[in-house]
Amino acid sequence: MGVDLSGLTDLNKADLDALTANSTPGDRAPSKAAQRSTYYAGLLATVTAATPATDWELVQRLRSQAQAVAQEMALPSTRDEDWRFTDLSPMLAIAFRAPELTTLEREAIAAFAIPEASVRVVVVNGRFAPELSNLAGLPDGVTIGSLAAVTDRERLASHLGQQGSQDAFSVLNTAGLNDGVVIELERRVQVAKPIHLLYVATADQPAISQPRCLVLAKAGDSHCTLIEDYVAIGQGGYCTNSVMEVVLGNCATLHHVRLQREGEQAIHIGKTAISQDWNSHYTLTTISQGASIARHSIDIAQTGPGTETILNGLSVATGEQLTDTHSSLVLSHPHGTADQLHKCIADDRGHTVFNGRVFVDHDAQQTNAAQLNRNLLLSPKARVDTKPQLEIIADDVKCSHGSTVSQLEETELFYCRSRGLDLATARSLLLDGFAGEILDRLPIASLRSTLARQIAQRINPGSAS
C-alpha cells in the first residue's frame, strides 16, 4: 500500500520554475526546506484560485487573514516536533489541483447508507450536494444547509474560524474557504436519530478537496448524534484536508462519530476543534482505517465548569499505511471530567502514531482526567510511536495517564487453541476483543457490525465475510 505516484512524479512546472529562477548551473539543488515552502505556496495558490468571490465580510476577512499567515508557512516536515513521526514527503511528488465539478447518481453512494440515520448530508469533493442529500427527516429546531447559502450571517460571526489552534493545513482550509455545511440545534432539541454527514471523494483525479463543517448546539438541553464519514469512490490518489468546528452551549450534548475510511492511495488531513461551555457533554469516537497517510488533530477546550469530555479512538494501519492521531484537551474550569482511550493496531509495515496532551490549568480544581493509549503490534516490521502527555498545574485533581505496546499474548493464543480453535481463528478472536472495546462504544448497531467486518478483513484477509 502507499501513494500511487504513476503519472504524477513531476512537480508542477511553475513550482520548479520558482525553485530554479535564480539558479545557475553551478548552484546547489534547492534545499528541502525551500522545496516544502514552494510546494505549500503552490497548494495555497491552487485553493485560493478555485475560491469564488464573496460579499460576505466575515469570509473575506477569514480568507485574507489565513492567506497572510500562510505566506510564512511551509509543508510540515519531520523536523517539526508535532510532525516528527509523520513524513509528508510523498506529497511533494504530486501536483494536486482543485477538484472538478462531479455529478454522482444516488446509486453510487448507496453502499454507504446507514439505516439508523434518517437524515443524510452529502458533500462531494468538498462541495455540498443537495441533490444527493436527504433532509426531509429533520426535526423542528434543527437547521442544516450550505455555508454559501446562509442568509442570517451575524449569528456565525463569533464561531466560524474561531475554534482551535491554527496549523499549516487548517490555515490552508480557511484560506480557500468557500462552501461548507452548517448544522444548528436550537435550545432543548432532542434529535432521536443520527445525522449522517457523508464526505465522498471521487478518486479519479489528483485533487485536493477541503470540506468544512460548523456545528452549533445552542445553550439548553439539546442532544444529537452526528456521524462524520469519509469515503471514496475509486482508488486513485487525492488529498482531503478537512476542518470540523463544534461549539456546544451550556448543557448541550453531542455524540460525535468520525469514520475515516478513504481510498488506499489517499492522503487525509483532518482537524476537529471543539469548544464546550459549562455542563456540556461531548463524546468523540474515531475509527481510522483508510488512506495511505492519515493525520487527525483534535483540539478541545473546556470553557466552563462541570464539563464532560469522552474520547474513544481506534486506528488500524496495515501494508505501509501511516495513521497519526494528535489530541489536545485543555481543562481550565473546576469539576471537569475527561476520559480518553485510544487503541492502535499495526500490521505488516504499518505505522501508528499517538500524541495525546491533557492540560489541567490552575483553576481546574476537582478535575478528574484519565488517558490511556494501548497499542498492538502484529508484525516485526510494524511500528508504533506513542507520547501521552499530562500537564497539571491545579493541586486538587485526580488524573492518570499511560501507554502500552504489546503483541498478541502467546498464553492467550494457547488458551484459545487448547479449546479447539485453529491459530487463525484464535488470532481473529483476540483481535476482535481488542478492537471491540472501542467499536462497542459506537451508538449505531449497523456501524459496529460493518466496521468490525471491515477491520477483520484488513488484519485477517479472507477471515471475515
N, C-alpha and C positions, 0 to 999 in steps of 0.2 A: 504494500500500500504506500501511497505518497502522492505528491502533487505531480500530475501529468504535465510535463513541460514540452511535449511534442508540438511543434509548430509555434511555440511561444518562447523560444530560447533567446531571442534578441530583445534587448530593452527598446523602449520607444526611441525612435531616431532623434526626436527633439531632446530627450534626456541625454543621449550620447553626445549630441552636438554641444549641449550645455556643459558637459563634463570636459570636453576637449577644446572648447572655443579658444582658450588662451594657451594651448599647449604647443610645444614644438616637438619634433621627432625625438629629441634627446631628453624630454621631460619624463618624469616618473608617471606611472599609471595613477589615475585618481585614487585617493585613499578610500578605504571602506566607509569612513565617516562621510566623505564627500558623496559617495555613491548613495548612501542612505538618505542624506539630506536632499539630493537632487531627485531621488526616486519619490520621496514623500512630497516634494514640491510638485512632481508630476501628478500624483494622486490628487493633491489639492486642486490643481488646475482642472483635472478631469471632473471632479464632483461639483466644482463651482461653475464650470462651463455648462453643465447639464441642469443647472438650477434656474428656473424661470424668475423673472422679475415679480416683485410683490409690492403691494401698497400697505402691507401690514407692518407698522413701525417696529413692533416687538421682534418680528422675524428678521427684519432688516438689521436691527441692532445686534441680535444674536449672531447672525451671519458675519457681520463686519468685525465684531469682537473676536470671533473664532478664527476668522481668516488672518487677523493681525497676530494672534497668538501662534497660529500655525506657521507663520513665516519664520519663526525661531525654532521650529521643531524638526525632527528627522524621524525616519523609521526606527523604532526601538531596536537595540542590539543587546547581545548577551553581556555587554559591558555595563548596561543599566541594571541596577540592583533588582528592580521589580521584574526584569525580563531575563535574568541571567540563566535560567533554565529553559527559556523558550526562544528558539532560534527561528527568526522570521526571514532568514536569508533566501529561502526558496522563492519568496515574493519578488525579489529583485530581478528574477528572470522572466517575470510575467508583466506585460503591459496591459493592465486592466483598463477597461473602458467603461463608459456609462452604459447601463443596460438598455436594450432596445425595448420599445413597447411590445408586449407579448399578450396575445389573446388566448385564453385557455377555455376548453369546454368543461362543464361540470364533471363529466365522466373522468377527466384527467386527475381530479383530486378526490374522487370518491373513496379511494382506498385509505385516505387519511381521516375519514369521518370518525367522530367519537359519539357513539349512540346516546350517551347521557347528556350531551350538550345540545340544547335546543337552539342556541344562538351561535352562529359561526361568522367570524370576521376574517376575510381572506385578503392577504397582501401578496401580490406577485412581483417579484424583483424590486421590492421596496415601494410599490405603488398600490394604494388601496383599490381593491377590485369589487365594487358594489354588486356587479352582475353575478359574482360567484358567492357573495356573502348571503347570509340568511339572518336578518334582523327582526323578523316578524314576531319572534317569541320574546322580545324584550318586555320586561315588566315595567309598570309605571315607576317613574323616578330614576330610570337608567337611560342614559344617552350615550350612543356610540356613533361616531362619524369620522369623517376625514378632517385632518387638521387644516387642510387647504380650504375646506368649506365652512369653517367656524365663523359665525356671524357675531356672536357676543364675545369679543376678543378680550375685553378687560379682565374677565374672570381668570384668564390663564396667565396674565402678565407676571404674577409672583411665583409661578410654578414651572413653566416651561423653561428648560435650560438652566434651572437654578439648583438642581439636586446633584449631590455627589461631587467628588473631585474631578479634575479635568486631566485626561491623558491624551496622547497623540491621536488615538482613534476616536474617542468621544468628541474631541475638538474637530476632527475631520468630519464626523457626522453632523455636527452643528454648523460647520462652515458650508455644507451643502444642504442645509435644512430646507425641505420643500414640503412634501406630503408626510403624513403620519396618521396614526389612529389616536383618537381621544375617547377615553371611557370615563364617564362621570356617574357617580352614585349620589343621590340626594340623601338627606337625613332619614334614618330608620328604614332604609330599603333593604329587604332580605331577598336576595336573588337565590331561588331554590336550586336551579340547575346551573352547571358550569357554563362559562363563556369560553368558547374555543377561538383563540386568536392564531390563525394559521398563516405562517410565512412560507411561501412557496418560491423556490429558486428554480428557474429553468436552466439547467446546466449545459446549454448548447453554445455558450459564448463566455469568453474570459472577462466577465463584467464584475464590477463592484457595486453592490446594492447596499443602501443604508436605511433599513427600517427604523422607524421611530414610533414610540408609543408613550402616551401620558395617561396615567390612571389617577383619578381624583376621587377619593371617598370622603365625603364631607362629614363634619362633626356630627355625632349621633350614632345610634346603634345600627349601623349598616353592616351588611355581610355579603361577601361574594367569593366564588371560586373562579379563578382565571387560569386557563391553560394556554401558555405561550409555547407554540410548537413550530420548530424549524425543520422543513423537509425539502427534498429536491426531486425534480423530475429529470432523470438522466444522471450521468456520472461524469460530466465534464468538469473542468477546473473553473472555479469562480470564487468570489470573496463576498462574504456577508459581514457588514460592520453595523451592528445594531445597538440602539440605546433604548432602554426602558426606564421611565421615571415613574415612581409611585409616591403619592402623597396621601397619608392616612390621617384624617382628622381624629379628634379625641373619641374614644370608644368604638372606632371603626375596626372591622375585622376583614382581613383578606388572606385566603389560602391561595398561594401563587405556585403553579406548577410550570416549570420551564424544561422543555424537551429539546435537546439538540441532537437531531438525527439526520444531519445533512449528508450530501454526497461524499463518496470516499475521496474525491480529489479536491474537495472544497477547503477553503480557509475560512474559519469562523471566529470573529472577534465580537464579543458581546459585553455590554455594560448594563448592570441593573443597579439603580440608585433609589434608595428608599428613605423617606422622612416619616417618622412616626410621632404623632402627638400623644398626649397623656392617655393612659388606659387603652391604647390601641393594641391590636393583636395582629402580628404578621408571621405567616408561615411560608417559607420558600422550600420547595422540593425540586431539586435539579437532577436531571438524568442526561449525561453527556456520553454519546457513543458513536457519533458520526464525525465527519471531516478528517482531513489529513492533519491539519493543525487547528486546534480549538483552544480558545482562551476566553474565560468568563470572569469578569471582575464584578464583585458585589460590594456595594458601598452603602452602609446603613447607619443612620443617625437617629438615636432615640432622643427626641426633643421635648419630652415631658415625663413626669413620674408615672410609676405603675405600668410601664410599657413592657410588652412581652414580644420576644423575637425567637423564632424557631427556624433553624436552618438544617435541612436534610440534603445530602448530596451523594450521588453515585457517578463515578467516572470510569469508563471502560476504554482501554487502549490496546488494540491488537495490531498485528502487522508492524508497520512503522509509524503508527499514529502518535501524535503528541497532544495530550489533553491537560490543560492548565486551569486551575481554579485559584483565584486570589480573592479573599474576602476581608473586608474591614468593617468592624462593628464598634461604634462609639456609644458608650453609655455615659450620659452626663447629668442624669437626674436620679433621685432616690427611688428605691423599691422597684427597680427594673430587673427583668429576668431575661436571660439569653441562654439558648441551648443549641449547640451545633454538633452534628455528627456527619462527617464526610468520609465516604469509603471510596477506595480506588482499586481497580483490578487491572493489572498489566500483564499481557501475554506476548509471545514472540519477541519482537524488538520494541514493543510499545513502551511509551514513556508517559508517566503521570506526574503532575506537579500539584502540590497543595501548599498555599501560603495563607494562613488564617490569622488575622490580627484582631484581638479584642482589647479595647482601651477603656478602662474604668476610671473616669475623671474624679476629681476630689469631691465634687458634690453628689456623686452617685453612691451615697451611703445605703447600706442594707440591700445591696445588689447581689443577685445570685446568677453567676455566669459559669457555664461549662462548655468545654470544647474538646472534641476527640476526633482524631484522624486515624483511620485503620486502613492499611494497605496490604494487598495480596499480590505476590509475585508468582506467576505461573511458568516462567521460563528463565533460564540462566542469563539470557540477554535482555530481559525486561528491566526497566529502570523506574525507580520511584524517588522523587525529591520532595521532602516534606519539611515545613517550617511553621509549626504552630507558635503563635506569639500571644502572650497575655501580659498586659501592662496595667498595673494597678497603682493609683495614687490615693484612692479612698482607703480608710482603715477598717470600716465596719462592713465587710463584704464576705461572701462565700463564693470563691472562684476556684476553678480547676481546669487544667488542660493537659493533653497528652497525645502521643502518636505511637503507632505500632507498625512494623513492617515484617511480614512473615510469608511463608509458603504454606501450602496445604499440609496439615499435620499428618505425619505418617501413622500415628496411633489412631487418628480418626478414620483414615483410609482403611487401615487394617480392621478396625471395628466393623465398618460397613461391609468389607469383603468377607469377614467371618460370618456375616449374616446372609451370605449367598449372593451378594452383588458383585458384578464384574467391576474391573478397575474404572472403566469409562463411566459407568452408572454411578459408582461411588463418588468419583470426582465431580460429576454433574450435580449430585445431591448436595455435596458440601458447598459448591459454588452457588447453588440456588439459595442455600441458607444464608450465605454471606451477603448476596445482593438483596435477598428478600427482606432483610431488616429495613432497607430503605424503600423498596418497592411497596411493601405493606403499608407504608405511611401515605401513599397516594390515595386521595379521596375518591378516585374513579375506578371502579372494578374492571372495566374493559381495558383500561390502560395498564393496570397491574398485570393482567394475563398477556397482553400484546407485548409489552416491554420485556417481561420475563422470557418470552419465547424468542424475541429478537436478540437479547443478550446471550441467551443459551446458544443460539446459532453462531454468534460471534466467537465465543470462547470454547465451544464444543461443536464445531461444524458437523452437521449431519445428525446431531444428537436430539434436536428438537424439531417438531413438525407443526 
